[in-house]
Amino acid sequence: MSVLLVEDDESIAIVITAALEAEGFEVTRCDSVAERDRLLSAQTFSALVTDVKLTDGDGIETLPAVRALRPDMPVIILSAQNTLDTAVRASDTGAFEYFPKPFDIDELARTVRQAVGMNTQTVDLMGEDQGGEGLPLVGRSAPMQAVYRMITRVLRNDLTVLILGESGTGKELVAEAIHQLGHRRGGPFVAVNTAAIPADLIESELFGHEKGAFTGAVARHIGKFEQAAGGTLFLDEIGDMPMQAQTRLLRALQSGSIRRVGGREEVAIDTRIVAATNKDLEPMIAAGLFREDLYYRLNVVPIQMPGLRERADDIEALANHFLKQAAGEGLPRRQLTRDGAELLQRQPWRGNVRELKNFIYRLALLAREDVVDAAVIAPLLAQAQRVESEQGTAGVSFESAVEHWLGLEAPPPGRVYDEALAAFERPLFARVLADTGGNQLRAAQILGINRNTLRKRLGELALDPEGFVRRA
């Protein structure tokens, strides 16, 4: 493994070189921006360690040229200008670490080794279409590189992670990557969609229950927390969790133990928590729909997933990946042309990667040619856009809306009914509550249902009528 050291202070360069060589690195030294760029153009390095003030320029200001040459190479910045401005500038470049001088040489050496190791794991995060054998997190765009860097920073610890992003951006894939590349890979990965479990069953599903705890509890049931012992528990759609379950979850995270429903003993939990949501939780906190203390417990390390429109450069790689995947599942093998990829890159893809995947599978099935170019893709895109446009008209049928939703959301087997019902009721109830200023009696009358039924469903859907009360 080789490191490029850019440092114009000879004595400091000698000390750093000796420390890195003792760690087994091959060190190449230079003292200028020009020589740095020449070396980077000529050979590949595992990491770059650079000072800020160099003989012919600023090591931070000129980093875009480094990113252009070696976008995946971790950068560690050193500086004697120990100011907040320098620290912020270093952070803004996406540097792996920043060391103000004087620094601990052993800590620097450890950080370089960590950066190189994490960079190797970052390559493993990418799909096999890109040369790796890791998880199919496809894409080399700058937004995805930021995601990869965040993933690699949580692999050696058990910090709670909150994955944020629109529906269809690949949040569960990130959770799986954290588990499979981390030190808990030998344990189970247990995923639970908290929005798909009825409110009266969610505590039993998460924490388990004892025999006789309630009607129908004919035997002890081990919940998801215990099932994930030694591994990772992925709580998807955490923003839709009912308030009572939020309270129990907070207690479990604070105490490090759970109590089964109907049980008396505390059961210690040994699982990493990764949560995800496509909702903006802060307005929900303000509206009383999500606990603020739980938010801070979950949001220890946030990972923001970019929408597909923010990473259009990845669309060609994603499309090829899905074409290969479709062929592996028995669909005809297709080849994407450059103009076809450019046409795909110009689309909005509101459903993000999930929508792109569904379209590519449809393309693989329906295209008559093995080589799919823009002329082949355009009619299928037009058909999809026509359906989407019809969905936005006042005359759209409820049946077609459900079909469109199923095409975008693709709920897992066994959860389709519950997720579809929640997807229908949540905006319906929210609209009626908004129209009635949070008056449940009036809302129930408009809906034509019993008030108690409405109150029960609002609790299950984590909709707080107080959030709709009109205030003077």
C-alpha positions in Angstrom: 0.0 0.0 0.0 1.4 3.4 -1.0 0.8 6.9 0.4 1.6 10.2 -1.2 2.8 12.7 1.4 2.8 16.4 0.3 4.7 18.4 3.0 7.1 21.2 2.5 8.6 21.0 6.0 11.5 18.6 5.7 11.7 17.6 9.4 8.0 16.9 9.6 8.1 14.9 6.3 10.9 12.7 7.7 9.0 12.0 10.9 5.7 11.2 9.1 7.5 9.0 6.5 9.2 7.0 9.2 5.9 6.4 11.1 4.0 5.3 8.0 6.8 3.1 6.8 6.8 1.4 10.2 3.1 0.7 9.5 4.1 -1.1 6.3 3.3 1.8 3.9 5.4 2.7 0.9 5.7 6.5 1.1 6.3 8.9 -1.8 7.1 12.5 -0.9 6.8 15.8 -2.6 6.4 19.5 -1.5 4.4 21.2 -4.2 0.9 21.1 -5.8 2.5 20.7 -9.3 4.5 17.7 -8.3 1.5 16.2 -6.4 -0.6 16.4 -9.5 2.1 14.9 -11.7 2.6 11.9 -9.3 -1.2 11.4 -9.1 -1.5 11.3 -12.9 1.3 8.8 -13.2 0.4 6.3 -10.5 -2.2 5.2 -8.0 -1.9 5.8 -4.2 -3.9 4.3 -1.4 -4.2 7.6 0.4 -3.0 11.3 0.3 -1.6 13.1 3.3 -1.2 16.8 2.5 -0.2 20.0 4.2 -2.3 23.2 3.4 0.5 25.7 2.8 2.7 24.4 0.1 5.5 25.9 -2.0 3.3 26.8 -5.0 -0.2 26.9 -3.7 -2.9 25.9 -1.2 -3.4 22.2 -0.5 -7.1 22.6 0.2 -8.0 25.0 -2.6 -6.4 22.7 -5.2 -8.1 19.5 -4.0 -10.7 19.6 -6.7 -7.9 18.6 -9.1 -7.1 15.7 -6.8 -10.8 14.6 -6.7 -10.9 14.7 -10.5 -7.8 12.5 -10.8 -8.5 10.1 -7.9 -12.2 10.4 -6.8 -12.0 7.4 -4.5 -8.7 8.2 -2.7 -9.0 9.3 0.9 -7.4 12.6 1.8 -5.9 13.5 5.2 -5.2 17.2 5.7 -2.5 18.7 8.0 -2.2 22.3 8.9 -0.3 24.7 11.1 -3.1 27.3 10.5 -5.2 26.0 13.5 -8.2 28.1 12.9 -11.9 27.3 12.6 -11.9 28.5 9.0 -9.2 26.0 8.1 -11.1 23.2 9.9 -14.3 24.1 8.0 -12.5 24.3 4.7 -11.0 20.9 5.3 -14.4 19.4 6.2 -16.0 21.0 3.1 -13.6 19.1 0.8 -14.8 15.8 2.2 -11.4 15.0 3.7 -11.3 11.8 5.7 -9.6 13.6 8.6 -8.0 16.9 9.6 -5.0 17.2 11.9 -3.9 20.6 13.3 -0.2 20.8 14.0 1.3 19.7 16.2 -0.3 16.3 16.1 0.2 12.9 17.6 2.2 11.0 15.0 0.9 7.6 16.2 -2.7 8.8 15.8 -1.9 10.0 12.3 -0.5 6.6 11.3 -3.5 4.9 12.7 -5.8 7.2 10.8 -4.0 6.6 7.6 -4.3 2.8 8.1 -8.0 3.2 8.9 -8.6 5.4 5.8 -6.9 2.9 3.5 -8.9 0.0 5.1 -12.2 1.9 4.8 -11.4 2.8 1.2 -11.0 -0.9 0.4 -14.4 -1.6 2.0 -15.9 1.3 0.0 -15.0 -0.5 -3.2 -16.6 -3.7 -1.7 -19.8 -1.7 -1.2 -20.3 -1.4 -5.0 -22.0 -4.0 -7.1 -20.2 -6.6 -9.1 -21.0 -4.8 -12.3 -18.4 -2.3 -11.2 -15.7 -4.8 -10.5 -16.4 -5.7 -6.9 -18.1 -8.7 -5.3 -19.9 -6.7 -2.6 -23.4 -5.5 -2.1 -25.2 -4.0 -5.1 -24.9 -0.4 -4.1 -24.3 0.8 -7.6 -22.8 4.2 -8.4 -19.6 6.2 -8.3 -21.2 9.7 -8.2 -20.2 12.2 -5.6 -23.4 11.8 -3.6 -22.9 8.0 -3.4 -19.3 8.4 -2.5 -20.5 10.5 0.5 -22.8 7.6 1.4 -20.0 5.1 1.1 -17.8 7.1 3.4 -20.5 7.4 6.1 -21.1 3.6 5.9 -17.4 2.8 6.3 -17.2 5.0 9.4 -19.8 3.0 11.3 -18.6 -0.5 10.5 -16.3 -0.9 13.5 -18.7 0.4 16.1 -22.3 -0.1 17.2 -23.5 3.5 16.9 -27.2 3.8 16.0 -27.7 4.8 12.4 -30.7 6.7 11.0 -31.0 6.4 7.2 -33.0 9.3 5.6 -34.2 9.5 2.1 -37.1 9.4 -0.3 -39.0 6.1 -1.0 -37.0 4.0 -3.5 -33.5 5.3 -2.8 -32.1 2.1 -1.4 -32.2 2.6 2.4 -32.5 -1.1 3.2 -29.5 -1.9 1.0 -27.5 0.5 3.1 -28.7 -1.1 6.3 -27.7 -4.5 4.8 -24.3 -3.2 3.8 -23.6 -1.9 7.4 -24.5 -5.3 8.7 -22.7 -7.5 6.2 -19.5 -5.5 6.1 -19.4 -4.7 9.9 -18.2 -6.8 12.8 -21.7 -8.2 13.4 -21.8 -9.9 10.0 -21.9 -13.3 11.7 -25.2 -12.5 13.4 -28.7 -12.2 11.9 -30.0 -9.3 10.0 -33.6 -8.8 10.9 -35.7 -6.2 9.0 -39.1 -5.0 10.2 -41.4 -2.5 8.5 -42.9 -0.7 11.4 -45.6 0.8 9.2 -46.9 -2.6 8.1 -47.6 -4.0 11.6 -51.0 -3.2 13.1 -50.5 -0.9 16.2 -52.0 -3.5 18.6 -49.4 -6.0 17.5 -46.3 -4.0 17.1 -45.1 -4.3 20.7 -45.5 -8.0 20.5 -43.6 -8.2 17.2 -40.7 -6.1 18.5 -40.4 -7.2 22.1 -42.2 -10.6 22.0 -44.9 -11.9 24.4 -45.4 -14.5 27.0 -48.0 -17.3 26.8 -51.4 -16.0 27.9 -50.4 -12.3 27.6 -53.5 -11.7 25.6 -56.2 -13.6 23.7 -54.6 -15.8 21.1 -51.2 -15.8 22.8 -51.0 -19.6 23.1 -47.2 -19.8 23.4 -44.2 -17.6 24.1 -43.3 -15.5 21.1 -39.7 -14.2 20.7 -39.7 -10.7 19.2 -37.5 -9.0 16.6 -35.1 -7.6 19.2 -34.3 -11.1 20.5 -34.3 -12.6 17.0 -31.6 -10.1 16.1 -29.3 -10.9 19.0 -25.7 -10.6 18.0 -26.7 -9.0 14.7 -28.6 -6.0 13.4 -32.2 -4.9 13.8 -33.4 -2.7 10.9 -36.5 -0.6 11.7 -37.8 0.6 8.4 -40.4 3.4 8.1 -39.7 4.4 11.7 -41.7 7.7 11.1 -44.9 5.6 11.0 -44.4 3.9 14.3 -47.4 4.5 16.7 -46.7 6.7 19.7 -47.1 4.0 22.3 -44.6 1.8 20.5 -42.2 4.8 20.2 -42.2 5.0 24.0 -41.4 1.4 24.4 -38.7 1.6 21.8 -37.1 4.6 23.6 -37.1 2.7 26.9 -35.4 -0.3 25.3 -32.7 1.9 23.7 -32.1 3.7 27.0 -32.0 0.7 29.2 -30.4 -1.8 26.8 -33.1 -4.3 27.7 -36.7 -5.3 26.8 -39.6 -6.8 28.6 -41.9 -9.2 26.6 -45.6 -8.3 26.6 -47.1 -10.0 29.7 -43.6 -10.8 31.1 -41.9 -9.6 34.2 -38.2 -10.2 33.6 -35.9 -7.8 31.8 -34.1 -9.4 28.8 -30.8 -7.8 27.9 -30.5 -6.9 24.2 -27.4 -7.3 22.1 -28.2 -5.9 18.7 -27.3 -2.9 16.6 -30.1 -0.6 15.7 -30.4 0.8 12.2 -33.6 2.8 11.5 -34.9 4.4 8.3 -37.6 6.8 7.2 -38.8 8.7 4.1 -40.4 11.3 6.3 -39.1 14.6 7.6 -39.2 13.8 11.3 -38.6 17.3 12.7 -42.0 18.7 11.5 -43.6 15.5 12.9 -41.9 16.3 16.3 -43.4 19.8 16.2 -46.8 18.3 15.4 -46.6 15.8 18.3 -46.4 12.8 15.9 -42.9 11.7 16.8 -41.0 11.7 20.1 -38.2 14.2 20.1 -36.2 12.1 22.6 -36.5 9.0 20.4 -35.4 11.1 17.4 -32.1 12.0 19.2 -31.6 8.4 20.3 -31.9 7.2 16.7 -30.2 10.1 14.9 -26.7 9.4 16.3 -25.2 8.9 12.8 -27.5 10.1 10.0 -27.0 8.9 6.5 -28.8 10.9 3.8 -29.7 8.9 0.7 -29.7 11.0 -2.5 -32.6 11.0 -4.9 -31.9 9.5 -8.3 -32.2 13.0 -9.8 -29.2 14.0 -7.7 -27.0 11.2 -9.0 -28.0 11.1 -12.7 -24.4 10.0 -13.6 -25.2 6.7 -11.9 -28.2 5.9 -14.1 -26.3 4.1 -16.9 -24.5 1.9 -14.4 -27.8 1.2 -12.5 -29.6 0.4 -15.8 -26.9 -2.1 -16.9 -26.9 -3.6 -13.4 -30.7 -4.2 -13.5 -30.5 -5.6 -17.1 -28.0 -8.1 -15.9 -30.1 -8.9 -12.9 -33.2 -9.3 -15.0 -31.3 -11.7 -17.3 -30.2 -13.7 -14.3 -33.9 -14.1 -13.3 -34.9 -15.5 -16.7 -35.8 -12.4 -18.7 -34.3 -11.8 -22.2 -30.7 -10.5 -22.1 -30.6 -6.9 -23.3 -27.8 -4.4 -24.1 -28.1 -0.7 -23.5 -26.7 1.8 -26.0 -25.2 5.1 -25.1 -28.0 7.2 -26.5 -30.5 4.9 -24.6 -28.6 5.7 -21.4 -28.6 9.4 -22.1 -32.4 9.3 -22.6 -32.8 7.5 -19.2 -30.6 10.1 -17.6 -32.9 12.9 -18.7 -36.0 11.4 -16.9 -37.2 12.7 -13.5 -37.5 9.2 -11.8 -39.7 10.4 -9.0 -39.8 6.9 -7.6 -36.0 6.9 -7.6 -34.0 3.7 -8.0 -37.0 1.5 -7.4 -38.9 3.1 -10.3 -35.9 2.8 -12.6 -35.5 -0.9 -11.7 -39.2 -1.6 -12.4 -38.9 0.2 -15.8 -35.7 -1.7 -16.8 -37.4 -5.0 -16.0 -40.4 -4.0 -18.1 -38.0 -2.9 -20.8 -36.2 -6.3 -20.7 -39.5 -8.1 -21.0 -41.2 -6.0 -23.7 -38.4 -4.8 -26.0 -38.3 -6.7 -29.3 -34.6 -6.0 -29.9 -31.6 -7.3 -28.0 -29.9 -3.9 -28.3 -32.1 -1.2 -26.7 -31.4 2.3 -27.8 -33.3 5.6 -27.4 -35.7 4.6 -30.2 -36.7 1.4 -28.4 -36.9 3.1 -24.9 -38.8 6.2 -25.9 -42.2 4.5 -26.5 -42.1 2.7 -23.2 -41.2 5.8 -21.4 -44.0 7.7 -23.1 -46.4 5.0 -22.1 -45.2 5.1 -18.4 -45.4 8.9 -18.5 -48.9 8.8 -19.9 -50.1 6.5 -17.1 -48.4 8.8 -14.6 -50.1 11.8 -16.1 -53.5 10.1 -15.9 -52.8 9.4 -12.3 -52.6 13.2 -11.7 -56.0 13.9 -13.4 -59.2 14.4 -11.4 -60.9 11.6 -13.3 -58.3 8.9 -12.4 -59.9 5.8 -11.1 -59.1 4.5 -7.7 -58.3 1.1 -9.2 -55.6 2.5 -11.5 -54.2 4.5 -8.6 -53.8 1.3 -6.6 -52.1 -0.4 -9.6 -49.7 2.5 -10.0 -48.9 2.5 -6.2 -48.2 -1.2 -6.3 -45.9 -0.7 -9.3 -43.9 1.9 -7.4 -44.0 0.6 -3.8 -43.8 -3.1 -4.4 -44.8 -4.1 -0.8 -43.3 -7.5 0.3 -45.6 -10.5 0.3 -47.7 -10.8 3.4 -47.8 -7.0 4.0 -49.6 -5.7 0.8 -53.0 -5.3 2.4 -51.8 -3.6 5.6 -49.5 -1.2 3.7 -52.1 -0.4 1.0 -54.7 0.3 3.7 -52.4 2.6 5.6 -51.3 4.3 2.4 -55.0 5.0 1.7 -56.2 5.9 5.2 -53.3 8.2 6.3 -53.8 10.9 3.7 -57.6 10.5 3.8 -57.8 11.0 7.5 -55.2 13.8 7.5 -57.2 15.7 4.8 -60.5 15.4 6.7 -58.9 16.3 10.0 -57.3 19.4 8.3 -60.7 20.3 6.9 -62.4 20.0 10.3 -59.6 21.6 12.4 -58.9 18.4 14.2 -62.6 17.9 15.3 -62.8 14.1 15.5 -66.6 14.0 15.9 -67.1 16.1 12.7 -64.4 14.1 10.9 -66.1 10.8 11.8 -69.4 12.2 10.5 -67.9 13.2 7.2 -66.2 9.9 6.8 -69.3 8.0 7.8 -67.6 5.9 10.4 -67.9 5.5 14.2 -65.9 8.1 16.2 -64.3 5.3 18.3 -63.2 3.5 15.1 -61.7 6.8 13.8 -59.9 7.3 17.2 -58.5 3.8 17.1 -57.2 4.0 13.5 -55.7 7.4 14.2 -53.7 5.9 17.0 -52.6 3.0 14.8 -51.5 5.4 12.1 -49.7 7.7 14.5 -51.9 10.6 13.4 -52.4 13.1 16.3 -55.6 15.2 15.8 -54.0 17.9 18.0 -51.7 18.6 15.1 -54.6 19.7 13.0 -56.3 22.0 15.5 -56.5 25.6 14.2 -54.9 28.0 16.6 -55.6 31.7 17.0 
